[in-house]
């Protein structure tokens, strides 16, 4: 998945008002909650065929960290 596609999918998942980037900190996003974590994991499974470790998702600090989990 390209970086651009990933950011588009994350913007949809987060339904964020502000623009997001790979440096965006998840703790600063009101929208980053258990529902969006579940949506991220579902997206990873569907788009990349990967099972993502929930613990690692919760430990992610930035959007870039979430992208790195898919590599």
C-alpha positions as CSV (number, residue, x, y, z in Angstrom):
1,X,0.0,0.0,0.0
2,X,1.4,3.4,-0.9
3,X,1.8,6.1,1.7
4,X,-0.8,8.3,0.0
5,X,-3.4,5.5,0.0
6,X,-2.6,4.7,3.6
7,X,-3.2,8.3,4.6
8,X,-6.4,8.4,2.7
9,X,-7.6,5.3,4.5
10,X,-6.6,6.6,7.9
11,X,-8.4,9.9,7.2
12,X,-11.5,7.9,6.5
13,X,-11.1,5.8,9.6
14,X,-10.5,8.8,11.8
15,X,-13.0,11.0,10.1
16,X,-10.7,13.8,11.3
17,X,-11.5,17.4,10.9
18,X,-7.9,18.4,10.5
19,X,-5.4,17.1,7.9
20,X,-3.3,14.2,9.1
21,X,0.3,13.3,8.2
22,X,2.8,10.6,9.2
23,X,4.0,12.9,12.0
24,X,0.5,13.3,13.5
25,X,0.5,12.1,17.1
26,X,-2.4,9.7,17.8
27,X,-2.7,11.0,21.4
28,X,-3.7,14.4,20.0
29,X,-6.5,13.0,17.9
30,X,-9.9,12.8,19.7
31,X,-11.0,10.4,17.0
32,X,-8.3,7.8,17.9
33,X,-10.4,5.4,20.1
34,X,-11.2,1.8,20.3
35,X,-13.6,2.0,17.3
36,X,-10.9,3.5,15.1
37,X,-8.3,1.0,16.4
38,X,-10.7,-1.8,15.3
39,X,-11.2,-0.2,12.0
40,X,-7.4,0.1,11.5
41,X,-7.0,-3.6,12.3
42,X,-9.8,-4.5,9.9
43,X,-8.2,-2.3,7.2
44,X,-4.9,-4.0,7.7
45,X,-6.5,-7.4,7.4
46,X,-8.5,-6.5,4.3
47,X,-5.9,-4.4,2.4
48,X,-2.7,-6.1,3.4
49,X,-3.8,-9.5,4.5
50,X,-1.9,-9.0,7.7
51,X,-2.8,-9.7,11.3
52,X,-1.7,-6.8,13.4
53,X,-0.8,-7.1,17.0
54,X,-3.3,-5.0,19.0
55,X,-0.6,-4.3,21.6
56,X,1.6,-2.8,19.0
57,X,-1.2,-0.7,17.6
58,X,-1.9,0.7,21.1
59,X,1.8,1.4,21.5
60,X,2.0,3.4,18.3
61,X,2.7,7.1,18.8
62,X,2.2,8.5,15.3
63,X,0.3,7.7,12.1
64,X,3.7,6.8,10.7
65,X,4.1,4.1,13.4
66,X,0.8,2.6,12.3
67,X,2.1,2.6,8.6
68,X,5.3,0.9,9.8
69,X,3.3,-1.9,11.3
70,X,2.0,-2.8,7.8
71,X,5.5,-3.1,6.3
